[in-house]
Amino acid sequence: MSVHRTSGVATQGREVDPDSRARTHLANERTFLAWLRTGLSLIAVGMGAAGFLPRDLIPGVPYVTIFSVVFVVSGTSLVIYGVSRFASAAKGIEIGDYHPAVTPLFVVALVAAILGIMAIPLVFLLR
């Protein structure tokens, strides 16, 4: 015999199971932590590239510096976006009006593709 709780918060005329709401908030926190991890990883790669790659890899072109800065800026942007998205999702969960973000995911994928393309010359120049 299963017990079904119905004592929850009313959301747009419906009762919300408090355990379900808690799980949703915990999932939101895990998603934020994924944004944070990814952003910190990009920052670390940018710092590592700046510290360990030769600056004059392409004479006259600050390619390594640009590469490093793009990584650090991208990582910092992801952390800031993650915090913003976390707050927005938490509010949406509480009021029962959550909407997934699609466009930012395409932007993140585009930035990742650009960073990958920028890394290709480094593979050939560092061999």
Backbone atoms as SQL, in Angstrom:
CREATE TABLE atoms (id INTEGER PRIMARY KEY, chain TEXT, resi INTEGER, resn TEXT, atom TEXT, x REAL, y REAL, z REAL);
INSERT INTO atoms VALUES
  (1, 'A', 1, 'MET', 'N', 0.842, -1.176, 0.000),
  (2, 'A', 1, 'MET', 'CA', 0.000, 0.000, 0.000),
  (3, 'A', 1, 'MET', 'C', 0.887, 1.240, 0.000),
  (4, 'A', 2, 'SER', 'N', 0.673, 2.143, -0.929),
  (5, 'A', 2, 'SER', 'CA', 1.501, 3.343, -1.008),
  (6, 'A', 2, 'SER', 'C', 0.761, 4.530, -0.401),
  (7, 'A', 3, 'VAL', 'N', 1.526, 5.413, 0.168),
  (8, 'A', 3, 'VAL', 'CA', 0.969, 6.610, 0.771),
  (9, 'A', 3, 'VAL', 'C', 1.214, 7.763, -0.193),
  (10, 'A', 4, 'HIS', 'N', 0.203, 8.533, -0.468),
  (11, 'A', 4, 'HIS', 'CA', 0.320, 9.660, -1.382),
  (12, 'A', 4, 'HIS', 'C', 0.081, 10.936, -0.598),
  (13, 'A', 5, 'ARG', 'N', 1.068, 11.796, -0.600),
  (14, 'A', 5, 'ARG', 'CA', 0.923, 13.064, 0.112),
  (15, 'A', 5, 'ARG', 'C', 0.261, 14.086, -0.796),
  (16, 'A', 6, 'THR', 'N', -0.627, 14.829, -0.236),
  (17, 'A', 6, 'THR', 'CA', -1.263, 15.893, -0.998),
  (18, 'A', 6, 'THR', 'C', -1.129, 17.222, -0.286),
  (19, 'A', 7, 'SER', 'N', -0.412, 17.250, 0.819),
  (20, 'A', 7, 'SER', 'CA', -0.258, 18.505, 1.553),
  (21, 'A', 7, 'SER', 'C', 0.940, 19.256, 1.001),
  (22, 'A', 8, 'GLY', 'N', 0.711, 20.025, -0.006),
  (23, 'A', 8, 'GLY', 'CA', 1.802, 20.765, -0.634),
  (24, 'A', 8, 'GLY', 'C', 1.420, 22.206, -0.847),
  (25, 'A', 9, 'VAL', 'N', 2.215, 22.890, -1.587),
  (26, 'A', 9, 'VAL', 'CA', 1.983, 24.282, -1.904),
  (27, 'A', 9, 'VAL', 'C', 1.072, 24.356, -3.113),
  (28, 'A', 10, 'ALA', 'N', 0.068, 25.211, -3.047),
  (29, 'A', 10, 'ALA', 'CA', -0.827, 25.373, -4.189),
  (30, 'A', 10, 'ALA', 'C', -0.119, 26.174, -5.266),
  (31, 'A', 11, 'THR', 'N', -0.096, 25.643, -6.472),
  (32, 'A', 11, 'THR', 'CA', 0.555, 26.305, -7.596),
  (33, 'A', 11, 'THR', 'C', -0.393, 26.295, -8.775),
  (34, 'A', 12, 'GLN', 'N', -0.852, 27.468, -9.161),
  (35, 'A', 12, 'GLN', 'CA', -1.781, 27.611, -10.282),
  (36, 'A', 12, 'GLN', 'C', -2.948, 26.635, -10.154),
  (37, 'A', 13, 'GLY', 'N', -3.530, 26.583, -8.958),
  (38, 'A', 13, 'GLY', 'CA', -4.716, 25.760, -8.764),
  (39, 'A', 13, 'GLY', 'C', -4.434, 24.296, -8.506),
  (40, 'A', 14, 'ARG', 'N', -3.148, 23.876, -8.450),
  (41, 'A', 14, 'ARG', 'CA', -2.799, 22.472, -8.211),
  (42, 'A', 14, 'ARG', 'C', -2.012, 22.367, -6.921),
  (43, 'A', 15, 'GLU', 'N', -2.125, 21.216, -6.304),
  (44, 'A', 15, 'GLU', 'CA', -1.291, 20.921, -5.140),
  (45, 'A', 15, 'GLU', 'C', 0.025, 20.332, -5.632),
  (46, 'A', 16, 'VAL', 'N', 1.119, 20.757, -5.029),
  (47, 'A', 16, 'VAL', 'CA', 2.436, 20.260, -5.409),
  (48, 'A', 16, 'VAL', 'C', 2.984, 19.442, -4.252),
  (49, 'A', 17, 'ASP', 'N', 3.429, 18.249, -4.566),
  (50, 'A', 17, 'ASP', 'CA', 4.028, 17.379, -3.572),
  (51, 'A', 17, 'ASP', 'C', 5.320, 18.027, -3.073),
  (52, 'A', 18, 'PRO', 'N', 5.469, 18.256, -1.744),
  (53, 'A', 18, 'PRO', 'CA', 6.677, 18.919, -1.244),
  (54, 'A', 18, 'PRO', 'C', 7.951, 18.125, -1.533),
  (55, 'A', 19, 'ASP', 'N', 7.870, 16.807, -1.551),
  (56, 'A', 19, 'ASP', 'CA', 9.056, 16.006, -1.880),
  (57, 'A', 19, 'ASP', 'C', 9.460, 16.216, -3.336),
  (58, 'A', 20, 'SER', 'N', 8.484, 16.317, -4.206),
  (59, 'A', 20, 'SER', 'CA', 8.756, 16.552, -5.623),
  (60, 'A', 20, 'SER', 'C', 9.396, 17.924, -5.814),
  (61, 'A', 21, 'ARG', 'N', 8.884, 18.918, -5.111),
  (62, 'A', 21, 'ARG', 'CA', 9.429, 20.267, -5.211),
  (63, 'A', 21, 'ARG', 'C', 10.866, 20.289, -4.696),
  (64, 'A', 22, 'ALA', 'N', 11.117, 19.577, -3.602),
  (65, 'A', 22, 'ALA', 'CA', 12.479, 19.520, -3.053),
  (66, 'A', 22, 'ALA', 'C', 13.425, 18.861, -4.053),
  (67, 'A', 23, 'ARG', 'N', 12.985, 17.775, -4.683),
  (68, 'A', 23, 'ARG', 'CA', 13.827, 17.097, -5.692),
  (69, 'A', 23, 'ARG', 'C', 14.116, 18.036, -6.859),
  (70, 'A', 24, 'THR', 'N', 13.140, 18.807, -7.243),
  (71, 'A', 24, 'THR', 'CA', 13.328, 19.738, -8.360),
  (72, 'A', 24, 'THR', 'C', 14.342, 20.811, -7.991),
  (73, 'A', 25, 'HIS', 'N', 14.261, 21.328, -6.768),
  (74, 'A', 25, 'HIS', 'CA', 15.251, 22.328, -6.332),
  (75, 'A', 25, 'HIS', 'C', 16.651, 21.717, -6.241),
  (76, 'A', 26, 'LEU', 'N', 16.729, 20.487, -5.776),
  (77, 'A', 26, 'LEU', 'CA', 18.043, 19.825, -5.709),
  (78, 'A', 26, 'LEU', 'C', 18.613, 19.602, -7.107),
  (79, 'A', 27, 'ALA', 'N', 17.760, 19.266, -8.055),
  (80, 'A', 27, 'ALA', 'CA', 18.208, 19.114, -9.449),
  (81, 'A', 27, 'ALA', 'C', 18.694, 20.453, -9.990),
  (82, 'A', 28, 'ASN', 'N', 18.010, 21.524, -9.619),
  (83, 'A', 28, 'ASN', 'CA', 18.427, 22.863, -10.032),
  (84, 'A', 28, 'ASN', 'C', 19.811, 23.180, -9.463),
  (85, 'A', 29, 'GLU', 'N', 20.059, 22.805, -8.210),
  (86, 'A', 29, 'GLU', 'CA', 21.378, 23.022, -7.604),
  (87, 'A', 29, 'GLU', 'C', 22.456, 22.210, -8.320),
  (88, 'A', 30, 'ARG', 'N', 22.149, 20.967, -8.670),
  (89, 'A', 30, 'ARG', 'CA', 23.135, 20.142, -9.393),
  (90, 'A', 30, 'ARG', 'C', 23.442, 20.746, -10.758),
  (91, 'A', 31, 'THR', 'N', 22.426, 21.282, -11.404),
  (92, 'A', 31, 'THR', 'CA', 22.643, 21.924, -12.701),
  (93, 'A', 31, 'THR', 'C', 23.540, 23.147, -12.539),
  (94, 'A', 32, 'PHE', 'N', 23.288, 23.937, -11.503),
  (95, 'A', 32, 'PHE', 'CA', 24.153, 25.087, -11.244),
  (96, 'A', 32, 'PHE', 'C', 25.600, 24.637, -11.016),
  (97, 'A', 33, 'LEU', 'N', 25.772, 23.578, -10.239),
  (98, 'A', 33, 'LEU', 'CA', 27.124, 23.090, -9.982),
  (99, 'A', 33, 'LEU', 'C', 27.805, 22.617, -11.261),
  (100, 'A', 34, 'ALA', 'N', 27.051, 22.088, -12.203),
  (101, 'A', 34, 'ALA', 'CA', 27.622, 21.695, -13.502),
  (102, 'A', 34, 'ALA', 'C', 28.091, 22.928, -14.269),
  (103, 'A', 35, 'TRP', 'N', 27.282, 24.007, -14.257),
  (104, 'A', 35, 'TRP', 'CA', 27.703, 25.254, -14.897),
  (105, 'A', 35, 'TRP', 'C', 28.976, 25.767, -14.226),
  (106, 'A', 36, 'LEU', 'N', 29.004, 25.716, -12.891),
  (107, 'A', 36, 'LEU', 'CA', 30.160, 26.200, -12.140),
  (108, 'A', 36, 'LEU', 'C', 31.412, 25.383, -12.467),
  (109, 'A', 37, 'ARG', 'N', 31.288, 24.064, -12.455),
  (110, 'A', 37, 'ARG', 'CA', 32.430, 23.193, -12.777),
  (111, 'A', 37, 'ARG', 'C', 32.965, 23.467, -14.173),
  (112, 'A', 38, 'THR', 'N', 32.050, 23.582, -15.118),
  (113, 'A', 38, 'THR', 'CA', 32.468, 23.826, -16.498),
  (114, 'A', 38, 'THR', 'C', 33.159, 25.174, -16.623),
  (115, 'A', 39, 'GLY', 'N', 32.589, 26.196, -16.003),
  (116, 'A', 39, 'GLY', 'CA', 33.202, 27.521, -16.052),
  (117, 'A', 39, 'GLY', 'C', 34.579, 27.542, -15.415),
  (118, 'A', 40, 'LEU', 'N', 34.703, 26.919, -14.243),
  (119, 'A', 40, 'LEU', 'CA', 36.006, 26.872, -13.580),
  (120, 'A', 40, 'LEU', 'C', 37.024, 26.078, -14.391),
  (121, 'A', 41, 'SER', 'N', 36.568, 25.032, -15.072),
  (122, 'A', 41, 'SER', 'CA', 37.474, 24.249, -15.921),
  (123, 'A', 41, 'SER', 'C', 37.987, 25.090, -17.087),
  (124, 'A', 42, 'LEU', 'N', 37.108, 25.858, -17.701),
  (125, 'A', 42, 'LEU', 'CA', 37.537, 26.725, -18.807),
  (126, 'A', 42, 'LEU', 'C', 38.527, 27.780, -18.324),
  (127, 'A', 43, 'ILE', 'N', 38.265, 28.337, -17.151),
  (128, 'A', 43, 'ILE', 'CA', 39.193, 29.321, -16.587),
  (129, 'A', 43, 'ILE', 'C', 40.552, 28.662, -16.339),
  (130, 'A', 44, 'ALA', 'N', 40.544, 27.465, -15.789),
  (131, 'A', 44, 'ALA', 'CA', 41.799, 26.755, -15.510),
  (132, 'A', 44, 'ALA', 'C', 42.565, 26.453, -16.792),
  (133, 'A', 45, 'VAL', 'N', 41.863, 26.046, -17.842),
  (134, 'A', 45, 'VAL', 'CA', 42.536, 25.774, -19.120),
  (135, 'A', 45, 'VAL', 'C', 43.149, 27.059, -19.671),
  (136, 'A', 46, 'GLY', 'N', 42.398, 28.157, -19.587),
  (137, 'A', 46, 'GLY', 'CA', 42.930, 29.438, -20.057),
  (138, 'A', 46, 'GLY', 'C', 44.166, 29.865, -19.282),
  (139, 'A', 47, 'MET', 'N', 44.124, 29.700, -17.973),
  (140, 'A', 47, 'MET', 'CA', 45.282, 30.051, -17.149),
  (141, 'A', 47, 'MET', 'C', 46.461, 29.119, -17.443),
  (142, 'A', 48, 'GLY', 'N', 46.162, 27.842, -17.627),
  (143, 'A', 48, 'GLY', 'CA', 47.222, 26.886, -17.959),
  (144, 'A', 48, 'GLY', 'C', 47.871, 27.202, -19.291),
  (145, 'A', 49, 'ALA', 'N', 47.047, 27.532, -20.279),
  (146, 'A', 49, 'ALA', 'CA', 47.582, 27.884, -21.597),
  (147, 'A', 49, 'ALA', 'C', 48.457, 29.125, -21.498),
  (148, 'A', 50, 'ALA', 'N', 48.005, 30.108, -20.725),
  (149, 'A', 50, 'ALA', 'CA', 48.792, 31.339, -20.572),
  (150, 'A', 50, 'ALA', 'C', 50.111, 31.067, -19.860),
  (151, 'A', 51, 'GLY', 'N', 50.099, 30.120, -18.931),
  (152, 'A', 51, 'GLY', 'CA', 51.300, 29.862, -18.151),
  (153, 'A', 51, 'GLY', 'C', 52.283, 28.894, -18.784),
  (154, 'A', 52, 'PHE', 'N', 51.783, 27.986, -19.611),
  (155, 'A', 52, 'PHE', 'CA', 52.662, 26.915, -20.097),
  (156, 'A', 52, 'PHE', 'C', 52.955, 26.936, -21.594),
  (157, 'A', 53, 'LEU', 'N', 52.112, 27.573, -22.393),
  (158, 'A', 53, 'LEU', 'CA', 52.374, 27.616, -23.830),
  (159, 'A', 53, 'LEU', 'C', 53.321, 28.760, -24.149),
  (160, 'A', 54, 'PRO', 'N', 54.195, 28.572, -25.120),
  (161, 'A', 54, 'PRO', 'CA', 55.113, 29.660, -25.492),
  (162, 'A', 54, 'PRO', 'C', 54.350, 30.833, -26.105),
  (163, 'A', 55, 'ARG', 'N', 54.682, 32.037, -25.652),
  (164, 'A', 55, 'ARG', 'CA', 53.969, 33.233, -26.127),
  (165, 'A', 55, 'ARG', 'C', 54.239, 33.518, -27.603),
  (166, 'A', 56, 'ASP', 'N', 55.406, 33.171, -28.085),
  (167, 'A', 56, 'ASP', 'CA', 55.772, 33.467, -29.474),
  (168, 'A', 56, 'ASP', 'C', 55.562, 32.251, -30.377),
  (169, 'A', 57, 'LEU', 'N', 54.522, 31.516, -30.122),
  (170, 'A', 57, 'LEU', 'CA', 54.223, 30.322, -30.915),
  (171, 'A', 57, 'LEU', 'C', 54.034, 30.688, -32.387),
  (172, 'A', 58, 'ILE', 'N', 53.339, 31.771, -32.628),
  (173, 'A', 58, 'ILE', 'CA', 53.203, 32.327, -33.983),
  (174, 'A', 58, 'ILE', 'C', 53.824, 33.726, -33.915),
  (175, 'A', 59, 'PRO', 'N', 55.029, 33.900, -34.455),
  (176, 'A', 59, 'PRO', 'CA', 55.715, 35.191, -34.342),
  (177, 'A', 59, 'PRO', 'C', 54.852, 36.355, -34.846),
  (178, 'A', 60, 'GLY', 'N', 54.754, 37.374, -34.017),
  (179, 'A', 60, 'GLY', 'CA', 54.005, 38.573, -34.376),
  (180, 'A', 60, 'GLY', 'C', 52.509, 38.482, -34.123),
  (181, 'A', 61, 'VAL', 'N', 52.009, 37.315, -33.739),
  (182, 'A', 61, 'VAL', 'CA', 50.572, 37.147, -33.478),
  (183, 'A', 61, 'VAL', 'C', 50.402, 36.665, -32.035),
  (184, 'A', 62, 'PRO', 'N', 49.666, 37.427, -31.215),
  (185, 'A', 62, 'PRO', 'CA', 49.482, 37.018, -29.816),
  (186, 'A', 62, 'PRO', 'C', 48.427, 35.923, -29.676),
  (187, 'A', 63, 'TYR', 'N', 48.585, 34.841, -30.449),
  (188, 'A', 63, 'TYR', 'CA', 47.561, 33.784, -30.520),
  (189, 'A', 63, 'TYR', 'C', 47.327, 33.125, -29.170),
  (190, 'A', 64, 'VAL', 'N', 48.381, 32.800, -28.456),
  (191, 'A', 64, 'VAL', 'CA', 48.242, 32.122, -27.160),
  (192, 'A', 64, 'VAL', 'C', 47.547, 33.045, -26.159),
  (193, 'A', 65, 'THR', 'N', 47.887, 34.325, -26.176),
  (194, 'A', 65, 'THR', 'CA', 47.241, 35.279, -25.274),
  (195, 'A', 65, 'THR', 'C', 45.756, 35.384, -25.589),
  (196, 'A', 66, 'ILE', 'N', 45.409, 35.509, -26.862),
  (197, 'A', 66, 'ILE', 'CA', 43.998, 35.589, -27.264),
  (198, 'A', 66, 'ILE', 'C', 43.271, 34.309, -26.880),
  (199, 'A', 67, 'PHE', 'N', 43.892, 33.183, -27.157),
  (200, 'A', 67, 'PHE', 'CA', 43.326, 31.873, -26.832),
  (201, 'A', 67, 'PHE', 'C', 43.040, 31.784, -25.329),
  (202, 'A', 68, 'SER', 'N', 43.995, 32.170, -24.522),
  (203, 'A', 68, 'SER', 'CA', 43.848, 32.114, -23.068),
  (204, 'A', 68, 'SER', 'C', 42.749, 33.049, -22.575),
  (205, 'A', 69, 'VAL', 'N', 42.729, 34.257, -23.093),
  (206, 'A', 69, 'VAL', 'CA', 41.720, 35.234, -22.674),
  (207, 'A', 69, 'VAL', 'C', 40.319, 34.758, -23.052),
  (208, 'A', 70, 'VAL', 'N', 40.165, 34.191, -24.247),
  (209, 'A', 70, 'VAL', 'CA', 38.849, 33.686, -24.669),
  (210, 'A', 70, 'VAL', 'C', 38.388, 32.575, -23.727),
  (211, 'A', 71, 'PHE', 'N', 39.288, 31.702, -23.326),
  (212, 'A', 71, 'PHE', 'CA', 38.930, 30.637, -22.382),
  (213, 'A', 71, 'PHE', 'C', 38.504, 31.215, -21.035),
  (214, 'A', 72, 'VAL', 'N', 39.286, 32.152, -20.503),
  (215, 'A', 72, 'VAL', 'CA', 38.977, 32.723, -19.189),
  (216, 'A', 72, 'VAL', 'C', 37.665, 33.507, -19.233),
  (217, 'A', 73, 'VAL', 'N', 37.468, 34.304, -20.272),
  (218, 'A', 73, 'VAL', 'CA', 36.223, 35.070, -20.396),
  (219, 'A', 73, 'VAL', 'C', 35.028, 34.130, -20.565),
  (220, 'A', 74, 'SER', 'N', 35.190, 33.090, -21.358),
  (221, 'A', 74, 'SER', 'CA', 34.106, 32.120, -21.543),
  (222, 'A', 74, 'SER', 'C', 33.762, 31.427, -20.226),
  (223, 'A', 75, 'GLY', 'N', 34.775, 31.021, -19.480),
  (224, 'A', 75, 'GLY', 'CA', 34.538, 30.365, -18.191),
  (225, 'A', 75, 'GLY', 'C', 33.851, 31.282, -17.203),
  (226, 'A', 76, 'THR', 'N', 34.310, 32.525, -17.134),
  (227, 'A', 76, 'THR', 'CA', 33.700, 33.495, -16.235),
  (228, 'A', 76, 'THR', 'C', 32.245, 33.755, -16.633),
  (229, 'A', 77, 'SER', 'N', 31.998, 33.859, -17.929),
  (230, 'A', 77, 'SER', 'CA', 30.629, 34.068, -18.418),
  (231, 'A', 77, 'SER', 'C', 29.717, 32.899, -18.057),
  (232, 'A', 78, 'LEU', 'N', 30.245, 31.675, -18.163),
  (233, 'A', 78, 'LEU', 'CA', 29.443, 30.500, -17.804),
  (234, 'A', 78, 'LEU', 'C', 29.074, 30.500, -16.326),
  (235, 'A', 79, 'VAL', 'N', 30.014, 30.884, -15.482),
  (236, 'A', 79, 'VAL', 'CA', 29.721, 30.933, -14.046),
  (237, 'A', 79, 'VAL', 'C', 28.634, 31.977, -13.773),
  (238, 'A', 80, 'ILE', 'N', 28.766, 33.150, -14.368),
  (239, 'A', 80, 'ILE', 'CA', 27.775, 34.210, -14.178),
  (240, 'A', 80, 'ILE', 'C', 26.413, 33.771, -14.723),
  (241, 'A', 81, 'TYR', 'N', 26.398, 33.179, -15.901),
  (242, 'A', 81, 'TYR', 'CA', 25.134, 32.698, -16.466),
  (243, 'A', 81, 'TYR', 'C', 24.535, 31.604, -15.580),
  (244, 'A', 82, 'GLY', 'N', 25.368, 30.708, -15.062),
  (245, 'A', 82, 'GLY', 'CA', 24.881, 29.632, -14.203),
  (246, 'A', 82, 'GLY', 'C', 24.181, 30.165, -12.971),
  (247, 'A', 83, 'VAL', 'N', 24.756, 31.187, -12.352),
  (248, 'A', 83, 'VAL', 'CA', 24.129, 31.798, -11.176),
  (249, 'A', 83, 'VAL', 'C', 22.793, 32.431, -11.564),
  (250, 'A', 84, 'SER', 'N', 22.790, 33.155, -12.669),
  (251, 'A', 84, 'SER', 'CA', 21.571, 33.798, -13.139),
  (252, 'A', 84, 'SER', 'C', 20.485, 32.771, -13.442),
  (253, 'A', 85, 'ARG', 'N', 20.874, 31.711, -14.128),
  (254, 'A', 85, 'ARG', 'CA', 19.919, 30.656, -14.493),
  (255, 'A', 85, 'ARG', 'C', 19.402, 29.933, -13.253),
  (256, 'A', 86, 'PHE', 'N', 20.287, 29.702, -12.281),
  (257, 'A', 86, 'PHE', 'CA', 19.879, 29.055, -11.036),
  (258, 'A', 86, 'PHE', 'C', 18.795, 29.881, -10.345),
  (259, 'A', 87, 'ALA', 'N', 19.033, 31.193, -10.213),
  (260, 'A', 87, 'ALA', 'CA', 18.065, 32.064, -9.537),
  (261, 'A', 87, 'ALA', 'C', 16.744, 32.106, -10.294),
  (262, 'A', 88, 'SER', 'N', 16.824, 32.213, -11.608),
  (263, 'A', 88, 'SER', 'CA', 15.612, 32.255, -12.432),
  (264, 'A', 88, 'SER', 'C', 14.821, 30.953, -12.323),
  (265, 'A', 89, 'ALA', 'N', 15.524, 29.829, -12.384),
  (266, 'A', 89, 'ALA', 'CA', 14.850, 28.531, -12.294),
  (267, 'A', 89, 'ALA', 'C', 14.243, 28.327, -10.911),
  (268, 'A', 90, 'ALA', 'N', 14.966, 28.730, -9.861),
  (269, 'A', 90, 'ALA', 'CA', 14.442, 28.576, -8.499),
  (270, 'A', 90, 'ALA', 'C', 13.147, 29.364, -8.333),
  (271, 'A', 91, 'LYS', 'N', 13.127, 30.567, -8.868),
  (272, 'A', 91, 'LYS', 'CA', 11.909, 31.383, -8.791),
  (273, 'A', 91, 'LYS', 'C', 10.783, 30.721, -9.586),
  (274, 'A', 92, 'GLY', 'N', 11.098, 30.249, -10.794),
  (275, 'A', 92, 'GLY', 'CA', 10.093, 29.583, -11.615),
  (276, 'A', 92, 'GLY', 'C', 9.548, 28.324, -10.971),
  (277, 'A', 93, 'ILE', 'N', 10.418, 27.574, -10.301),
  (278, 'A', 93, 'ILE', 'CA', 9.983, 26.353, -9.609),
  (279, 'A', 93, 'ILE', 'C', 9.023, 26.714, -8.481),
  (280, 'A', 94, 'GLU', 'N', 9.365, 27.750, -7.728),
  (281, 'A', 94, 'GLU', 'CA', 8.523, 28.145, -6.596),
  (282, 'A', 94, 'GLU', 'C', 7.133, 28.611, -7.020),
  (283, 'A', 95, 'ILE', 'N', 7.066, 29.360, -8.106),
  (284, 'A', 95, 'ILE', 'CA', 5.754, 29.872, -8.522),
  (285, 'A', 95, 'ILE', 'C', 5.066, 28.961, -9.530),
  (286, 'A', 96, 'GLY', 'N', 5.740, 27.885, -9.904),
  (287, 'A', 96, 'GLY', 'CA', 5.140, 26.921, -10.827),
  (288, 'A', 96, 'GLY', 'C', 5.112, 27.386, -12.266),
  (289, 'A', 97, 'ASP', 'N', 6.072, 28.230, -12.637),
  (290, 'A', 97, 'ASP', 'CA', 6.101, 28.770, -13.993),
  (291, 'A', 97, 'ASP', 'C', 7.517, 28.661, -14.567),
  (292, 'A', 98, 'TYR', 'N', 8.056, 27.453, -14.577),
  (293, 'A', 98, 'TYR', 'CA', 9.416, 27.226, -15.079),
  (294, 'A', 98, 'TYR', 'C', 9.403, 27.073, -16.591),
  (295, 'A', 99, 'HIS', 'N', 10.356, 27.719, -17.247),
  (296, 'A', 99, 'HIS', 'CA', 10.522, 27.595, -18.701),
  (297, 'A', 99, 'HIS', 'C', 11.975, 27.275, -18.995),
  (298, 'A', 100, 'PRO', 'N', 12.241, 26.195, -19.719),
  (299, 'A', 100, 'PRO', 'CA', 13.636, 25.854, -20.033),
  (300, 'A', 100, 'PRO', 'C', 14.252, 26.872, -20.989),
  (301, 'A', 101, 'ALA', 'N', 15.541, 27.057, -20.845),
  (302, 'A', 101, 'ALA', 'CA', 16.271, 27.977, -21.716),
  (303, 'A', 101, 'ALA', 'C', 16.880, 27.185, -22.862),
  (304, 'A', 102, 'VAL', 'N', 16.579, 27.583, -24.081),
  (305, 'A', 102, 'VAL', 'CA', 17.096, 26.868, -25.241),
  (306, 'A', 102, 'VAL', 'C', 18.200, 27.682, -25.915),
  (307, 'A', 103, 'THR', 'N', 17.967, 28.939, -26.165),
  (308, 'A', 103, 'THR', 'CA', 18.928, 29.778, -26.876),
  (309, 'A', 103, 'THR', 'C', 20.302, 29.814, -26.192),
  (310, 'A', 104, 'PRO', 'N', 20.366, 29.987, -24.868),
  (311, 'A', 104, 'PRO', 'CA', 21.691, 30.009, -24.241),
  (312, 'A', 104, 'PRO', 'C', 22.470, 28.709, -24.442),
  (313, 'A', 105, 'LEU', 'N', 21.779, 27.600, -24.534),
  (314, 'A', 105, 'LEU', 'CA', 22.474, 26.338, -24.754),
  (315, 'A', 105, 'LEU', 'C', 23.118, 26.305, -26.134),
  (316, 'A', 106, 'PHE', 'N', 22.449, 26.874, -27.131),
  (317, 'A', 106, 'PHE', 'CA', 23.038, 26.961, -28.467),
  (318, 'A', 106, 'PHE', 'C', 24.243, 27.904, -28.457),
  (319, 'A', 107, 'VAL', 'N', 24.156, 28.992, -27.697),
  (320, 'A', 107, 'VAL', 'CA', 25.275, 29.934, -27.598),
  (321, 'A', 107, 'VAL', 'C', 26.477, 29.252, -26.954),
  (322, 'A', 108, 'VAL', 'N', 26.246, 28.509, -25.878),
  (323, 'A', 108, 'VAL', 'CA', 27.341, 27.793, -25.206),
  (324, 'A', 108, 'VAL', 'C', 27.962, 26.772, -26.159),
  (325, 'A', 109, 'ALA', 'N', 27.138, 26.055, -26.906),
  (326, 'A', 109, 'ALA', 'CA', 27.660, 25.080, -27.868),
  (327, 'A', 109, 'ALA', 'C', 28.492, 25.783, -28.947),
  (328, 'A', 110, 'LEU', 'N', 28.044, 26.939, -29.408),
  (329, 'A', 110, 'LEU', 'CA', 28.780, 27.705, -30.409),
  (330, 'A', 110, 'LEU', 'C', 30.135, 28.161, -29.863),
  (331, 'A', 111, 'VAL', 'N', 30.149, 28.664, -28.631),
  (332, 'A', 111, 'VAL', 'CA', 31.409, 29.098, -28.017),
  (333, 'A', 111, 'VAL', 'C', 32.357, 27.907, -27.867),
  (334, 'A', 112, 'ALA', 'N', 31.831, 26.760, -27.444),
  (335, 'A', 112, 'ALA', 'CA', 32.670, 25.557, -27.310),
  (336, 'A', 112, 'ALA', 'C', 33.247, 25.155, -28.662),
  (337, 'A', 113, 'ALA', 'N', 32.445, 25.264, -29.713),
  (338, 'A', 113, 'ALA', 'CA', 32.934, 24.931, -31.050),
  (339, 'A', 113, 'ALA', 'C', 34.031, 25.905, -31.482),
  (340, 'A', 114, 'ILE', 'N', 33.862, 27.182, -31.186),
  (341, 'A', 114, 'ILE', 'CA', 34.876, 28.182, -31.541),
  (342, 'A', 114, 'ILE', 'C', 36.178, 27.908, -30.786),
  (343, 'A', 115, 'LEU', 'N', 36.063, 27.585, -29.500),
  (344, 'A', 115, 'LEU', 'CA', 37.260, 27.268, -28.718),
  (345, 'A', 115, 'LEU', 'C', 37.959, 26.026, -29.268),
  (346, 'A', 116, 'GLY', 'N', 37.177, 25.047, -29.678),
  (347, 'A', 116, 'GLY', 'CA', 37.754, 23.840, -30.277),
  (348, 'A', 116, 'GLY', 'C', 38.473, 24.150, -31.570),
  (349, 'A', 117, 'ILE', 'N', 37.881, 24.983, -32.395),
  (350, 'A', 117, 'ILE', 'CA', 38.513, 25.373, -33.661),
  (351, 'A', 117, 'ILE', 'C', 39.797, 26.158, -33.396),
  (352, 'A', 118, 'MET', 'N', 39.768, 27.014, -32.356),
  (353, 'A', 118, 'MET', 'CA', 40.978, 27.771, -32.015),
  (354, 'A', 118, 'MET', 'C', 42.089, 26.850, -31.508),
  (355, 'A', 119, 'ALA', 'N', 41.739, 25.719, -30.956),
  (356, 'A', 119, 'ALA', 'CA', 42.741, 24.788, -30.417),
  (357, 'A', 119, 'ALA', 'C', 43.427, 23.981, -31.516),
  (358, 'A', 120, 'ILE', 'N', 42.787, 23.839, -32.666),
  (359, 'A', 120, 'ILE', 'CA', 43.355, 23.013, -33.740),
  (360, 'A', 120, 'ILE', 'C', 44.750, 23.489, -34.168),
  (361, 'A', 121, 'PRO', 'N', 44.964, 24.784, -34.425),
  (362, 'A', 121, 'PRO', 'CA', 46.324, 25.207, -34.802),
  (363, 'A', 121, 'PRO', 'C', 47.363, 24.901, -33.722),
  (364, 'A', 122, 'LEU', 'N', 46.955, 24.961, -32.452),
  (365, 'A', 122, 'LEU', 'CA', 47.894, 24.679, -31.381),
  (366, 'A', 122, 'LEU', 'C', 48.361, 23.226, -31.424),
  (367, 'A', 123, 'VAL', 'N', 47.461, 22.336, -31.817),
  (368, 'A', 123, 'VAL', 'CA', 47.826, 20.920, -31.928),
  (369, 'A', 123, 'VAL', 'C', 48.950, 20.756, -32.951),
  (370, 'A', 124, 'PHE', 'N', 48.841, 21.426, -34.069),
  (371, 'A', 124, 'PHE', 'CA', 49.852, 21.292, -35.114),
  (372, 'A', 124, 'PHE', 'C', 51.136, 22.068, -34.790),
  (373, 'A', 125, 'LEU', 'N', 50.996, 23.242, -34.161),
  (374, 'A', 125, 'LEU', 'CA', 52.177, 24.064, -33.876),
  (375, 'A', 125, 'LEU', 'C', 52.988, 23.526, -32.710),
  (376, 'A', 126, 'LEU', 'N', 52.376, 22.764, -31.826),
  (377, 'A', 126, 'LEU', 'CA', 53.094, 22.257, -30.644),
  (378, 'A', 126, 'LEU', 'C', 53.683, 20.868, -30.868),
  (379, 'A', 127, 'ARG', 'N', 53.564, 20.318, -32.044),
  (380, 'A', 127, 'ARG', 'CA', 54.109, 18.971, -32.333),
  (381, 'A', 127, 'ARG', 'C', 55.546, 19.067, -32.700);
